[in-house]
Amino acid sequence: MDPAAASRLTLVDSHVHFCDCFDAGSFFASAFDNLRAEAARLGSPGAASVLLLAETEGKNWFGEMSSLAGSDAPLAAGSFRLERTDEAGSLRVISPGEELLFLVAGRQIVTAGSLEVLALGTMETFAAGGPVEAVLDDVRGAGALPVLPWGAGKWWGKRGRVVREVLRGRKGRRLWLADSGTRPVFWPRPSLFREAELCGVGILGGTDPLPVPGEERRVGSFGFSLPLVLSAGRPWHDLREYLAGREGHVAVYGRHESASAFFRSQLRLRFGPGRTKGGGR
């Protein structure tokens, strides 16, 4: 495989957690399978693939993966390999079949009122509990991509009004919203997405796997696509610069969860024996 081989399409899962209950082999195998299937559906089997991590407080799985990069030992089951890129915040993951995807560092920060902010493309950590606007400014100051992701019940009432105020007061500052693969098919598209688009704020897509066993199999199944060529050495730089230079519509791929899958996963999250504190919530 030539890792420098370019594709004219890039598929990105913008909201990825690796939870304590996940199996690394299943995580990477599922990501490759899901991204490969979506690329085939879009008629672009050579599409580049990117997973943007959103690690929660106290987690540094990206750091663990970075320490393994270049090792002769295969990563977990399935003989996946890790390679460093020319930038600190991204890694190349090579499958047994010599396929390539990029893993990019990032954080998820819980703000005042329990709204979430994603800081995509950074290895820095951020203090939790601050006002949303202050956290967004900290993320921008770190050179990361600031994202407000949708979450079940988290954009209603007072918190919804806060998101609306952020949209209306952004004054040209970088900002993205994100839809989630966990949003079930019966849940109407949030009205804030429409308001965001009218303000020139794009909507990304990401799986946002829940911290229960088996959720790693969803990684890569929901995200967004861009007509973009990524370099093997600086994939995050290329992706960040592309997004920074545009506003508005981004093509989201994948399907939202079925009603049965949504309720099953919510019950497992709250009451199941496999629930864990080491996840993305």
Backbone as CSV, one residue per row, in Angstrom:
resi,resn,N_x,N_y,N_z,CA_x,CA_y,CA_z,C_x,C_y,C_z
1,MET,0.833,-1.205,0.000,0.000,0.000,0.000,0.862,1.248,0.000
2,ASP,0.480,2.198,-0.790,1.144,3.494,-0.786,0.291,4.447,0.041
3,PRO,0.673,4.777,1.287,-0.162,5.626,2.135,-0.323,7.026,1.605
4,ALA,0.504,7.432,0.653,0.383,8.779,0.097,-0.629,8.841,-1.031
5,ALA,-1.186,7.674,-1.388,-2.173,7.668,-2.462,-3.366,8.523,-2.062
6,ALA,-3.779,9.420,-2.920,-4.825,10.383,-2.581,-6.186,9.937,-3.091
7,SER,-7.201,10.400,-2.424,-8.580,10.186,-2.848,-9.228,11.545,-3.049
8,ARG,-10.205,11.590,-3.917,-10.923,12.835,-4.131,-12.106,12.978,-3.181
9,LEU,-12.312,12.016,-2.332,-13.380,12.093,-1.340,-12.811,11.700,0.015
10,THR,-13.226,12.431,1.046,-12.818,12.121,2.409,-14.063,11.933,3.266
11,LEU,-14.116,10.823,4.003,-15.208,10.530,4.926,-14.713,10.739,6.348
12,VAL,-15.502,11.451,7.150,-15.075,11.841,8.487,-16.169,11.532,9.504
13,ASP,-15.818,10.771,10.537,-16.679,10.617,11.709,-16.166,11.624,12.727
14,SER,-16.976,12.639,13.020,-16.497,13.785,13.791,-16.714,13.668,15.296
15,HIS,-17.236,12.532,15.774,-17.547,12.445,17.207,-17.311,11.010,17.660
16,VAL,-16.054,10.696,17.977,-15.662,9.324,18.288,-15.128,9.239,19.716
17,HIS,-15.663,8.293,20.475,-15.137,7.965,21.795,-14.555,6.550,21.776
18,PHE,-13.491,6.340,22.539,-13.069,4.977,22.836,-13.275,4.780,24.327
19,CYS,-14.243,3.930,24.680,-14.636,3.740,26.072,-13.944,2.524,26.674
20,ASP,-13.884,2.496,27.996,-13.195,1.415,28.697,-13.750,0.044,28.332
21,CYS,-15.050,-0.033,28.026,-15.686,-1.319,27.735,-15.521,-1.748,26.287
22,PHE,-14.854,-0.944,25.475,-14.698,-1.277,24.058,-13.515,-2.215,23.847
23,ASP,-13.618,-3.014,22.800,-12.523,-3.855,22.349,-11.826,-3.152,21.189
24,ALA,-10.510,-2.959,21.295,-9.784,-2.189,20.281,-9.839,-2.863,18.916
25,GLY,-9.731,-4.194,18.892,-9.803,-4.891,17.616,-11.137,-4.687,16.934
26,SER,-12.225,-4.815,17.710,-13.557,-4.591,17.166,-13.750,-3.146,16.750
27,PHE,-13.202,-2.229,17.539,-13.297,-0.795,17.234,-12.724,-0.497,15.851
28,PHE,-11.494,-0.919,15.609,-10.867,-0.604,14.331,-11.457,-1.412,13.177
29,ALA,-11.763,-2.676,13.409,-12.358,-3.488,12.346,-13.699,-2.905,11.911
30,SER,-14.509,-2.484,12.884,-15.814,-1.903,12.568,-15.660,-0.580,11.825
31,ALA,-14.708,0.241,12.261,-14.488,1.517,11.585,-14.118,1.296,10.125
32,PHE,-13.193,0.393,9.864,-12.817,0.107,8.484,-14.005,-0.426,7.689
33,ASP,-14.758,-1.360,8.282,-15.906,-1.944,7.574,-16.955,-0.888,7.253
34,ASN,-17.298,-0.063,8.238,-18.349,0.938,8.037,-17.937,2.002,7.031
35,LEU,-16.716,2.460,7.130,-16.239,3.490,6.201,-16.085,2.936,4.788
36,ARG,-15.630,1.703,4.677,-15.508,1.065,3.356,-16.875,0.923,2.694
37,ALA,-17.882,0.512,3.484,-19.227,0.343,2.952,-19.812,1.669,2.484
38,GLU,-19.582,2.725,3.262,-20.107,4.031,2.874,-19.409,4.549,1.629
39,ALA,-18.102,4.358,1.534,-17.372,4.789,0.347,-17.898,4.073,-0.894
40,ALA,-18.181,2.785,-0.765,-18.718,2.034,-1.891,-20.100,2.557,-2.274
41,ARG,-20.919,2.861,-1.267,-22.261,3.390,-1.534,-22.206,4.712,-2.278
42,LEU,-21.190,5.512,-1.961,-21.036,6.817,-2.612,-20.283,6.717,-3.939
43,GLY,-19.909,5.498,-4.318,-19.214,5.311,-5.588,-17.777,5.777,-5.569
44,SER,-17.155,5.783,-4.384,-15.773,6.230,-4.249,-15.014,5.261,-3.347
45,PRO,-14.713,4.048,-3.858,-14.089,3.032,-3.001,-12.709,3.404,-2.483
46,GLY,-12.073,4.401,-3.052,-10.758,4.819,-2.567,-10.798,5.999,-1.628
47,ALA,-11.973,6.283,-1.063,-12.115,7.467,-0.218,-11.197,7.407,0.999
48,ALA,-10.662,8.569,1.375,-9.883,8.667,2.609,-10.834,8.599,3.801
49,SER,-10.348,8.087,4.944,-11.180,7.892,6.125,-10.530,8.543,7.341
50,VAL,-11.348,9.241,8.143,-10.835,9.961,9.308,-11.760,9.740,10.493
51,LEU,-11.177,9.436,11.650,-11.907,9.391,12.918,-11.405,10.524,13.795
52,LEU,-12.313,11.418,14.192,-11.959,12.530,15.055,-12.376,12.188,16.485
53,LEU,-11.391,11.989,17.339,-11.670,11.639,18.726,-12.209,12.830,19.503
54,ALA,-13.103,12.520,20.459,-13.631,13.526,21.388,-13.528,12.909,22.777
55,GLU,-12.329,12.956,23.344,-12.075,12.254,24.603,-12.567,13.065,25.795
56,THR,-13.122,12.340,26.756,-13.686,12.982,27.928,-12.612,13.221,28.985
57,GLU,-12.997,13.965,30.018,-12.050,14.353,31.066,-11.364,13.132,31.680
58,GLY,-10.055,13.190,31.795,-9.289,12.103,32.389,-8.882,11.012,31.426
59,LYS,-9.324,11.097,30.175,-9.003,10.075,29.185,-7.909,10.571,28.243
60,ASN,-7.034,9.660,27.856,-5.994,9.993,26.878,-5.665,8.753,26.049
61,TRP,-6.688,8.201,25.433,-6.483,7.010,24.597,-5.598,7.323,23.406
62,PHE,-5.725,8.546,22.872,-4.862,8.916,21.756,-3.397,8.846,22.176
63,GLY,-3.093,9.313,23.383,-1.721,9.229,23.870,-1.243,7.794,23.963
64,GLU,-2.129,6.896,24.413,-1.770,5.480,24.479,-1.483,4.937,23.087
65,MET,-2.308,5.301,22.125,-2.099,4.832,20.757,-0.807,5.415,20.172
66,SER,-0.528,6.664,20.499,0.702,7.288,20.000,1.930,6.559,20.513
67,SER,1.867,6.089,21.760,3.019,5.386,22.336,3.254,4.043,21.656
68,LEU,2.229,3.502,21.003,2.352,2.227,20.312,2.745,2.382,18.843
69,ALA,2.653,3.602,18.325,2.935,3.827,16.907,4.369,3.443,16.574
70,GLY,4.526,2.715,15.497,5.847,2.292,15.068,6.323,1.011,15.702
71,SER,5.539,0.483,16.651,5.917,-0.764,17.312,5.764,-1.935,16.346
72,ASP,6.627,-2.921,16.478,6.520,-4.114,15.644,5.349,-4.987,16.049
73,ALA,4.893,-4.832,17.285,3.786,-5.651,17.765,2.475,-5.157,17.153
74,PRO,1.634,-6.079,16.672,0.340,-5.668,16.123,-0.551,-5.104,17.209
75,LEU,-1.451,-4.209,16.836,-2.368,-3.573,17.770,-3.620,-4.422,17.917
76,ALA,-3.818,-4.978,19.101,-5.028,-5.739,19.421,-5.236,-6.873,18.428
77,ALA,-6.435,-7.406,18.435,-6.763,-8.490,17.522,-6.874,-7.951,16.102
78,GLY,-6.455,-8.732,15.147,-6.592,-8.322,13.756,-5.351,-7.728,13.153
79,SER,-4.284,-7.607,13.913,-2.995,-7.164,13.376,-3.037,-5.764,12.782
80,PHE,-3.779,-4.854,13.398,-3.746,-3.457,12.972,-2.416,-2.838,13.395
81,ARG,-1.916,-1.924,12.583,-0.657,-1.255,12.884,-0.892,0.247,12.975
82,LEU,-0.059,0.902,13.775,-0.112,2.351,13.932,1.178,2.976,13.454
83,GLU,1.039,4.097,12.741,2.200,4.858,12.275,2.015,6.328,12.623
84,ARG,3.089,6.986,12.973,3.019,8.426,13.211,2.969,9.174,11.888
85,THR,2.341,10.328,11.910,2.351,11.230,10.759,3.397,12.319,11.024
86,ASP,3.374,13.365,10.208,4.304,14.484,10.389,3.742,15.546,11.327
87,GLU,2.591,15.286,11.945,1.990,16.217,12.887,1.672,15.463,14.178
88,ALA,1.732,16.182,15.288,1.618,15.510,16.588,0.231,14.959,16.853
89,GLY,-0.804,15.551,16.291,-2.163,15.201,16.666,-2.860,14.181,15.801
90,SER,-2.140,13.465,14.934,-2.795,12.458,14.107,-1.914,11.229,13.965
91,LEU,-2.554,10.099,13.689,-1.881,8.826,13.470,-2.474,8.150,12.245
92,ARG,-1.683,7.315,11.605,-2.183,6.442,10.554,-2.461,5.073,11.154
93,VAL,-3.623,4.514,10.837,-3.972,3.160,11.245,-4.030,2.309,9.982
94,ILE,-3.286,1.202,9.982,-3.185,0.332,8.813,-3.870,-0.993,9.149
95,SER,-4.794,-1.410,8.285,-5.519,-2.651,8.504,-4.706,-3.841,7.999
96,PRO,-5.099,-5.079,8.361,-4.412,-6.258,7.822,-4.442,-6.307,6.297
97,GLY,-5.462,-5.705,5.687,-5.548,-5.649,4.232,-4.867,-4.443,3.625
98,GLU,-4.069,-3.740,4.440,-3.304,-2.569,3.999,-4.184,-1.376,3.634
99,GLU,-5.365,-1.309,4.244,-6.176,-0.097,4.120,-5.689,0.921,5.149
100,LEU,-6.066,2.183,4.928,-5.573,3.279,5.763,-6.733,4.118,6.286
101,LEU,-6.680,4.447,7.565,-7.525,5.517,8.087,-6.691,6.375,9.029
102,PHE,-7.147,7.600,9.228,-6.448,8.539,10.098,-7.206,8.687,11.417
103,LEU,-6.468,8.666,12.509,-7.002,8.875,13.849,-6.483,10.220,14.346
104,VAL,-7.406,11.115,14.729,-7.035,12.486,15.102,-7.455,12.759,16.538
105,ALA,-6.563,13.385,17.301,-6.824,13.700,18.708,-7.920,14.745,18.848
106,GLY,-8.565,14.769,20.009,-9.575,15.779,20.291,-10.180,15.561,21.667
107,ARG,-10.914,16.552,22.135,-11.489,16.515,23.480,-12.987,16.822,23.444
108,GLN,-13.699,16.348,24.455,-15.084,16.733,24.713,-15.137,17.385,26.086
109,ILE,-15.692,18.600,26.157,-15.722,19.356,27.398,-17.171,19.589,27.806
110,VAL,-17.497,19.306,29.053,-18.827,19.580,29.590,-18.811,20.983,30.191
111,THR,-19.686,21.832,29.706,-19.716,23.231,30.128,-20.770,23.438,31.219
112,ALA,-20.879,24.657,31.673,-21.943,25.007,32.613,-23.288,24.662,31.986
113,GLY,-24.182,24.088,32.772,-25.469,23.676,32.230,-25.431,22.342,31.533
114,SER,-24.268,21.676,31.576,-24.099,20.330,30.999,-24.212,20.286,29.484
115,LEU,-24.035,21.414,28.821,-23.858,21.379,27.374,-22.462,20.856,27.061
116,GLU,-22.317,20.241,25.890,-21.028,19.704,25.490,-20.415,20.532,24.370
117,VAL,-19.108,20.660,24.412,-18.332,21.297,23.353,-17.259,20.303,22.927
118,LEU,-17.083,20.150,21.631,-15.989,19.337,21.106,-14.850,20.247,20.675
119,ALA,-13.636,19.843,21.033,-12.420,20.525,20.577,-11.696,19.514,19.687
120,LEU,-11.924,19.594,18.395,-11.416,18.590,17.472,-10.044,18.974,16.947
121,GLY,-9.139,18.000,16.975,-7.811,18.220,16.418,-6.831,18.837,17.386
122,THR,-6.914,18.471,18.655,-5.977,19.017,19.630,-5.638,17.966,20.669
123,MET,-4.428,18.073,21.233,-4.010,17.219,22.343,-4.089,17.956,23.672
124,GLU,-4.515,19.217,23.633,-4.647,19.992,24.861,-5.864,19.542,25.663
125,THR,-5.853,19.832,26.948,-7.007,19.583,27.801,-7.619,20.921,28.208
126,PHE,-8.891,20.880,28.613,-9.626,22.103,28.914,-10.401,21.923,30.215
127,ALA,-10.526,22.996,30.960,-11.281,22.949,32.210,-12.770,22.801,31.920
128,ALA,-13.426,21.940,32.673,-14.863,21.742,32.527,-15.624,22.721,33.403
129,GLY,-16.912,22.919,33.076,-17.803,23.680,33.936,-17.899,25.162,33.650
130,GLY,-17.137,25.658,32.679,-17.190,27.082,32.372,-18.339,27.433,31.453
131,PRO,-18.618,28.725,31.266,-19.652,29.154,30.327,-19.315,28.691,28.908
132,VAL,-20.343,28.394,28.140,-20.139,27.859,26.784,-19.255,28.777,25.955
133,GLU,-19.554,30.066,25.945,-18.786,31.001,25.108,-17.318,31.006,25.500
134,ALA,-17.034,30.955,26.804,-15.647,30.962,27.256,-14.927,29.693,26.821
135,VAL,-15.617,28.555,26.925,-15.007,27.293,26.499,-14.749,27.308,24.994
136,LEU,-15.703,27.799,24.219,-15.511,27.886,22.769,-14.308,28.762,22.427
137,ASP,-14.161,29.881,23.142,-13.008,30.748,22.897,-11.700,30.037,23.247
138,ASP,-11.697,29.246,24.320,-10.501,28.481,24.680,-10.157,27.475,23.591
139,VAL,-11.172,26.842,23.038,-10.955,25.860,21.966,-10.380,26.543,20.723
140,ARG,-10.953,27.682,20.377,-10.424,28.424,19.225,-8.986,28.847,19.478
141,GLY,-8.713,29.285,20.705,-7.363,29.721,21.042,-6.344,28.607,20.943
142,ALA,-6.788,27.368,21.111,-5.886,26.222,21.003,-5.697,25.777,19.563
143,GLY,-6.380,26.453,18.633,-6.263,26.080,17.223,-7.102,24.878,16.846
144,ALA,-8.020,24.467,17.736,-8.877,23.318,17.476,-10.176,23.756,16.815
145,LEU,-10.905,22.787,16.289,-12.185,23.061,15.659,-13.270,23.039,16.728
146,PRO,-14.000,24.151,16.953,-15.032,24.200,17.995,-16.375,23.708,17.469
147,VAL,-16.964,22.735,18.158,-18.203,22.106,17.702,-19.164,21.974,18.868
148,LEU,-20.429,22.305,18.632,-21.498,22.043,19.583,-22.288,20.837,19.074
149,PRO,-22.165,19.670,19.709,-22.853,18.477,19.219,-24.247,18.313,19.816
150,TRP,-25.164,17.819,18.994,-26.489,17.478,19.481,-26.395,16.305,20.455
151,GLY,-27.264,16.301,21.459,-27.398,15.171,22.380,-28.842,15.049,22.798
152,ALA,-29.300,13.832,23.033,-30.703,13.599,23.360,-31.120,14.420,24.577
153,GLY,-32.075,15.320,24.379,-32.605,16.134,25.464,-31.732,17.293,25.892
154,LYS,-30.567,17.468,25.256,-29.627,18.485,25.734,-29.807,19.851,25.073
155,TRP,-30.679,19.931,24.064,-30.908,21.208,23.411,-32.320,21.718,23.658
156,TRP,-32.944,21.276,24.720,-34.278,21.747,25.062,-34.189,22.847,26.120
157,GLY,-35.256,23.628,26.209,-35.390,24.604,27.288,-34.250,25.604,27.343
158,LYS,-33.741,25.812,28.547,-32.706,26.813,28.774,-31.452,26.519,27.962
159,ARG,-31.071,25.250,27.878,-29.856,24.919,27.136,-30.025,25.187,25.645
160,GLY,-31.221,24.953,25.132,-31.489,25.276,23.737,-31.369,26.766,23.477
161,ARG,-31.836,27.564,24.438,-31.726,29.016,24.291,-30.261,29.460,24.316
162,VAL,-29.440,28.769,25.107,-28.011,29.093,25.140,-27.373,28.818,23.781
163,VAL,-27.695,27.676,23.177,-27.146,27.363,21.856,-27.585,28.412,20.839
164,ARG,-28.842,28.813,20.916,-29.352,29.824,19.983,-28.601,31.151,20.170
165,GLU,-28.352,31.529,21.405,-27.607,32.769,21.671,-26.181,32.689,21.131
166,VAL,-25.571,31.523,21.254,-24.221,31.343,20.720,-24.222,31.523,19.207
167,LEU,-25.215,30.938,18.539,-25.309,31.057,17.083,-25.476,32.514,16.661
168,ARG,-26.351,33.211,17.335,-26.661,34.577,16.934,-25.567,35.562,17.322
169,GLY,-24.741,35.187,18.290,-23.707,36.112,18.746,-22.308,35.753,18.320
170,ARG,-22.158,34.825,17.385,-20.804,34.347,17.071,-19.965,35.377,16.314
171,LYS,-20.587,36.297,15.587,-19.894,37.425,14.941,-18.683,36.973,14.121
172,GLY,-18.906,35.973,13.293,-17.849,35.530,12.379,-16.842,34.578,12.989
173,ARG,-16.930,34.307,14.288,-15.992,33.379,14.906,-16.311,31.947,14.465
174,ARG,-15.273,31.135,14.343,-15.454,29.765,13.865,-16.371,28.978,14.789
175,LEU,-17.294,28.236,14.195,-18.209,27.393,14.955,-18.877,26.405,14.022
176,TRP,-19.038,25.166,14.512,-19.808,24.144,13.808,-20.765,23.501,14.805
177,LEU,-21.896,23.032,14.306,-22.751,22.141,15.066,-22.539,20.723,14.540
178,ALA,-23.046,19.735,15.262,-22.897,18.356,14.806,-24.136,17.547,15.117
179,ASP,-24.587,16.799,14.123,-25.655,15.832,14.307,-25.032,14.524,14.793
180,SER,-25.861,13.645,15.351,-25.358,12.405,15.940,-26.059,11.200,15.351
181,GLY,-25.293,10.139,15.124,-25.888,8.891,14.688,-26.803,8.284,15.716
182,THR,-26.702,8.740,16.979,-27.586,8.235,18.027,-28.967,8.890,17.973
183,ARG,-29.137,9.959,17.207,-30.465,10.572,17.093,-31.374,9.616,16.337
184,PRO,-32.461,9.158,16.971,-33.294,8.138,16.330,-34.108,8.684,15.171
185,VAL,-34.558,7.779,14.320,-35.263,8.178,13.102,-36.555,8.923,13.405
186,PHE,-37.165,8.667,14.570,-38.431,9.336,14.890,-38.221,10.734,15.463
187,TRP,-36.976,11.097,15.783,-36.695,12.392,16.406,-36.561,13.448,15.320
188,PRO,-37.411,14.476,15.325,-37.332,15.489,14.267,-35.967,16.173,14.215
189,ARG,-35.584,16.604,13.043,-34.333,17.348,12.910,-34.436,18.609,13.763
190,PRO,-33.475,18.841,14.647,-33.555,20.008,15.540,-33.685,21.317,14.763
191,SER,-34.566,22.189,15.223,-34.760,23.481,14.559,-33.489,24.326,14.620
192,LEU,-32.642,24.056,15.612,-31.387,24.810,15.716,-30.461,24.520,14.540
193,PHE,-30.589,23.359,13.925,-29.788,23.081,12.734,-30.165,24.039,11.604
194,ARG,-31.458,24.247,11.442,-31.912,25.161,10.396,-31.447,26.587,10.696
195,GLU,-31.554,26.998,11.941,-31.073,28.332,12.312,-29.579,28.468,12.059
196,ALA,-28.842,27.413,12.385,-27.394,27.442,12.167,-27.070,27.609,10.691
197,GLU,-27.751,26.867,9.844,-27.485,26.943,8.406,-27.802,28.328,7.859
198,LEU,-28.857,28.953,8.379,-29.189,30.307,7.951,-28.122,31.307,8.383
199,CYS,-27.402,30.968,9.464,-26.311,31.821,9.939,-24.977,31.482,9.267
200,GLY,-24.980,30.507,8.369,-23.737,30.096,7.725,-22.920,29.113,8.537
201,VAL,-23.533,28.491,9.550,-22.842,27.515,10.392,-23.147,26.120,9.864
202,GLY,-22.118,25.345,9.547,-22.299,24.018,8.988,-22.625,22.976,10.043
203,ILE,-23.239,21.869,9.579,-23.615,20.762,10.457,-22.764,19.546,10.083
204,LEU,-21.916,19.128,11.002,-21.099,17.942,10.794,-21.896,16.705,11.237
205,GLY,-21.310,15.540,11.076,-21.953,14.310,11.511,-20.959,13.436,12.245
206,GLY,-21.432,12.723,13.270,-20.560,11.818,14.008,-21.360,10.762,14.732
207,THR,-20.757,9.609,14.990,-21.506,8.513,15.585,-21.808,8.737,17.058
208,ASP,-20.888,9.306,17.833,-21.060,9.522,19.268,-21.452,8.225,19.978
209,PRO,-20.602,7.183,19.919,-20.963,5.899,20.527,-21.146,6.009,22.036
210,LEU,-22.127,5.298,22.539,-22.411,5.297,23.972,-21.434,4.377,24.710
211,PRO,-21.208,4.625,26.007,-20.254,3.812,26.767,-20.844,2.500,27.271
212,VAL,-21.297,1.661,26.330,-21.768,0.313,26.652,-21.136,-0.658,25.659
213,PRO,-20.856,-1.884,26.065,-20.191,-2.845,25.183,-20.928,-3.018,23.859
214,GLY,-20.179,-3.079,22.778,-20.742,-3.265,21.457,-20.956,-1.986,20.684
215,GLU,-21.005,-0.837,21.360,-21.215,0.432,20.669,-20.041,0.785,19.758
216,GLU,-18.871,0.181,20.005,-17.733,0.443,19.124,-17.995,-0.021,17.696
217,ARG,-18.957,-0.914,17.516,-19.256,-1.408,16.163,-19.943,-0.359,15.305
218,ARG,-20.385,0.753,15.916,-21.026,1.828,15.157,-20.028,2.839,14.608
219,VAL,-18.805,2.835,15.085,-17.841,3.881,14.715,-17.635,3.906,13.201
220,GLY,-17.693,5.106,12.636,-17.517,5.285,11.200,-18.788,5.172,10.394
221,SER,-19.901,4.778,11.017,-21.141,4.546,10.272,-21.945,5.824,10.023
222,PHE,-21.588,6.927,10.681,-22.306,8.189,10.523,-21.275,9.307,10.585
223,GLY,-21.340,10.215,9.617,-20.352,11.287,9.590,-20.632,12.258,8.464
224,PHE,-19.583,12.828,7.911,-19.760,13.758,6.790,-18.675,13.507,5.752
225,SER,-18.955,13.939,4.526,-18.013,13.728,3.431,-17.632,15.061,2.809
226,LEU,-16.410,15.112,2.318,-15.879,16.318,1.694,-15.150,15.955,0.405
227,PRO,-15.232,16.810,-0.616,-14.455,16.598,-1.842,-13.021,17.090,-1.624
228,LEU,-12.246,16.296,-0.909,-10.965,16.765,-0.396,-9.895,15.697,-0.535
229,VAL,-8.708,16.119,-0.923,-7.535,15.253,-0.958,-6.736,15.469,0.324
230,LEU,-6.446,14.394,1.043,-5.642,14.473,2.261,-4.238,13.955,1.994
231,SER,-3.260,14.634,2.556,-1.896,14.123,2.502,-1.707,13.099,3.605
232,ALA,-0.812,12.144,3.388,-0.537,11.131,4.399,0.228,11.716,5.581
233,GLY,0.961,12.823,5.361,1.791,13.386,6.413,1.083,14.352,7.325
234,ARG,0.122,15.130,6.789,-0.548,16.156,7.597,-2.056,16.144,7.342
235,PRO,-2.711,15.032,7.623,-4.139,14.929,7.305,-5.009,15.916,8.075
236,TRP,-4.721,16.107,9.388,-5.547,17.034,10.155,-5.331,18.457,9.681
237,HIS,-4.137,18.844,9.381,-3.871,20.177,8.842,-4.702,20.408,7.587
238,ASP,-4.721,19.432,6.691,-5.472,19.578,5.444,-6.970,19.706,5.720
239,LEU,-7.478,18.873,6.619,-8.904,18.891,6.919,-9.299,20.182,7.626
240,ARG,-8.500,20.607,8.593,-8.803,21.838,9.332,-8.799,23.049,8.402
241,GLU,-7.797,23.131,7.528,-7.714,24.272,6.625,-8.890,24.301,5.666
242,TYR,-9.312,23.139,5.224,-10.466,23.087,4.315,-11.724,23.587,5.024
243,LEU,-11.963,23.092,6.233,-13.159,23.498,6.962,-13.109,24.965,7.374
244,ALA,-11.927,25.441,7.730,-11.789,26.840,8.135,-12.077,27.789,6.977
245,GLY,-11.895,27.305,5.757,-12.064,28.159,4.586,-13.443,28.121,3.982
246,ARG,-14.383,27.424,4.663,-15.729,27.349,4.099,-16.760,27.476,5.200
247,GLU,-17.967,27.818,4.814,-19.081,27.894,5.748,-20.280,27.196,5.119
248,GLY,-21.239,26.857,5.956,-22.497,26.344,5.450,-22.521,24.840,5.261
249,HIS,-23.244,24.416,4.241,-23.622,23.010,4.067,-22.438,22.071,3.958
250,VAL,-22.541,20.967,4.673,-21.612,19.846,4.566,-22.461,18.597,4.366
251,ALA,-22.046,17.710,3.482,-22.827,16.504,3.191,-22.648,15.475,4.293
252,VAL,-23.737,15.149,4.983,-23.714,14.144,6.041,-24.072,12.788,5.453
253,TYR,-23.386,11.736,5.877,-23.684,10.389,5.395,-24.139,9.507,6.558
254,GLY,-24.768,8.386,6.221,-25.171,7.408,7.220,-26.624,7.538,7.621
255,ARG,-27.086,6.563,8.401,-28.467,6.516,8.851,-28.550,6.723,10.364
256,HIS,-29.646,7.370,10.772,-29.889,7.504,12.196,-30.385,6.178,12.771
257,GLU,-30.297,6.046,14.083,-30.682,4.804,14.742,-32.173,4.516,14.598
258,SER,-32.485,3.238,14.512,-33.887,2.831,14.546,-34.440,3.078,15.945
259,ALA,-35.763,3.116,16.054,-36.387,3.343,17.352,-36.001,2.244,18.338
260,SER,-36.016,0.996,17.891,-35.699,-0.107,18.806,-34.252,-0.039,19.275
261,ALA,-33.334,0.287,18.360,-31.926,0.380,18.748,-31.702,1.532,19.712
262,PHE,-32.402,2.644,19.507,-32.255,3.800,20.384,-32.698,3.457,21.809
263,PHE,-33.893,2.880,21.945,-34.392,2.581,23.286,-33.561,1.485,23.949
264,ARG,-33.104,0.532,23.162,-32.278,-0.531,23.725,-30.958,0.021,24.254
265,SER,-30.333,0.900,23.481,-29.055,1.461,23.915,-29.222,2.384,25.114
266,GLN,-30.330,3.134,25.165,-30.570,4.015,26.307,-30.800,3.210,27.585
267,LEU,-31.513,2.098,27.471,-31.739,1.246,28.643,-30.425,0.620,29.114
268,ARG,-29.615,0.187,28.176,-28.328,-0.404,28.553,-27.422,0.639,29.190
269,LEU,-27.487,1.873,28.685,-26.662,2.941,29.235,-27.023,3.216,30.696
270,ARG,-28.298,3.189,31.005,-28.749,3.567,32.340,-28.847,2.406,33.320
271,PHE,-29.193,1.209,32.799,-29.493,0.122,33.722,-28.754,-1.177,33.434
272,GLY,-28.100,-1.262,32.286,-27.506,-2.530,31.877,-26.279,-2.899,32.672
273,PRO,-25.964,-4.199,32.743,-24.760,-4.644,33.486,-23.471,-4.192,32.838
274,GLY,-23.528,-3.814,31.555,-22.304,-3.410,30.872,-22.032,-1.935,30.932
275,ARG,-22.871,-1.199,31.708,-22.667,0.254,31.753,-21.324,0.556,32.397
276,THR,-20.730,1.681,32.005,-19.394,2.019,32.473,-19.259,3.511,32.657
277,LYS,-18.418,3.921,33.558,-18.124,5.339,33.749,-17.038,5.823,32.803
278,GLY,-16.401,4.912,32.112,-15.277,5.315,31.265,-15.665,5.589,29.845
279,GLY,-16.724,6.341,29.634,-17.209,6.539,28.286,-17.312,7.980,27.902
280,GLY,-18.175,8.204,26.909,-18.268,9.526,26.322,-19.421,10.350,26.822
281,ARG,-19.975,10.003,27.950,-21.106,10.774,28.478,-20.723,11.465,29.789
